[in-house]
Amino acid sequence: MRSLSALIGAAVLFGGVQLFHDGGDESAAEGATPSNIYRMAANGGEATCAVSRGAFVSDGLSLLTVAPNCRRLLPGIERAKFWREQNDGTVAFSANGIDPIVTFSVADGDGYESYAPATPLLALASDRKTDD
């Protein structure tokens, strides 16, 4: 009889945890999700282009969409198809998921600044749309 009571108690506890977890997971994720759309500028110039971090592929690797006009900022960057984020916060764009075309470090505020190649200096800032 004790094992039946324990089994019922475990089932109720498991069901309650699942209900609580499933109900709160979506709203917490929505509030904490950073923007995956960025504006990239070279050397503080006015010309910008769109960069979008896509679906997660594997450990630190996500798909990447770079607008064709980004070529004006750094020729060859339009070939980038992958966003790789390292444990130290650096981000590299590559065509094959391995060899970086450009590498960024975390900048002051909300965004990244390139450090390789050394020129041009690229700034990558979150492009959050607001309803102001």
C-alpha positions in Angstrom: 0.0 0.0 0.0 2.9 2.4 0.8 4.4 1.8 -2.7 1.1 2.7 -4.3 0.8 5.9 -2.3 4.4 6.8 -3.1 3.8 6.1 -6.8 0.7 8.3 -6.9 2.5 11.1 -5.0 5.4 10.9 -7.4 3.1 11.1 -10.4 1.2 14.1 -9.0 4.5 15.9 -8.2 5.9 15.1 -11.7 2.7 16.3 -13.3 2.7 19.5 -11.3 6.3 20.3 -12.1 5.7 19.7 -15.8 2.6 21.9 -15.7 4.4 24.7 -13.9 7.5 24.4 -16.2 5.5 24.4 -19.4 3.4 27.3 -18.4 6.2 29.6 -17.4 8.9 28.7 -20.0 7.5 30.6 -23.0 6.9 33.9 -21.3 10.4 33.8 -19.6 12.0 33.1 -23.0 10.2 35.9 -24.8 11.3 38.5 -22.3 14.9 37.4 -22.3 15.4 36.8 -26.0 17.9 39.3 -27.4 17.5 40.7 -30.9 18.9 38.6 -33.7 18.8 41.4 -36.2 21.8 43.8 -36.4 23.0 46.8 -38.3 26.6 46.8 -39.4 28.6 50.0 -40.1 32.2 50.6 -41.1 34.5 53.1 -39.5 31.5 55.0 -38.0 30.2 55.8 -41.4 26.5 56.4 -42.3 26.3 53.4 -44.7 24.9 50.4 -42.9 23.6 47.0 -43.9 21.5 44.3 -42.2 22.9 41.1 -40.6 20.6 38.5 -39.1 21.5 35.6 -36.8 19.4 32.6 -37.7 18.7 29.2 -36.4 21.0 27.4 -34.0 23.1 24.7 -35.7 25.4 23.3 -33.0 27.6 24.3 -30.1 28.0 28.1 -30.5 27.2 27.9 -34.3 24.2 29.6 -35.8 23.1 30.3 -39.4 23.8 33.9 -40.6 22.2 36.0 -43.3 24.3 39.0 -44.5 22.6 41.5 -46.8 24.3 41.7 -50.3 25.0 45.4 -49.8 27.3 44.6 -46.8 30.0 44.0 -49.5 30.4 47.8 -49.6 31.6 47.7 -46.0 33.9 44.6 -46.3 34.3 42.9 -49.6 33.7 39.1 -49.2 31.5 39.4 -46.1 28.5 38.6 -48.3 29.8 35.0 -48.4 29.4 34.6 -44.6 26.8 31.9 -43.8 27.6 31.2 -40.1 27.8 33.0 -36.8 30.1 31.4 -34.3 30.0 32.6 -30.7 32.9 31.6 -28.5 32.9 31.2 -24.7 34.7 34.5 -24.3 31.9 36.4 -26.1 33.8 36.9 -29.3 31.8 36.3 -32.5 33.1 35.2 -35.9 31.4 35.2 -39.3 32.5 32.5 -41.8 31.5 30.9 -45.0 32.2 27.4 -43.7 31.6 27.6 -40.0 35.3 27.5 -39.2 37.5 30.0 -41.0 36.5 33.6 -40.0 36.0 36.3 -42.5 35.6 38.8 -39.7 35.8 38.5 -35.9 34.1 40.7 -33.4 34.5 41.3 -29.6 31.9 42.6 -27.3 31.7 46.4 -27.4 30.7 48.8 -24.8 26.9 48.9 -24.7 24.8 46.6 -26.9 26.9 45.3 -29.8 30.2 44.2 -31.2 33.3 45.8 -32.8 35.6 43.9 -35.2 39.2 43.4 -34.5 40.2 41.0 -37.4 40.8 42.1 -40.0 42.2 45.3 -38.5 40.6 47.5 -41.2 37.9 48.5 -41.7 36.6 48.7 -38.2 33.1 47.3 -38.2 30.5 48.0 -35.6 27.6 45.5 -35.2 24.7 46.9 -33.2 21.3 45.4 -32.3 18.6 46.7 -34.6 15.7 46.6 -32.1 12.5 48.0 -33.5 10.5 50.1 -31.1 6.9 51.4 -31.2 7.9 54.9 -29.9 
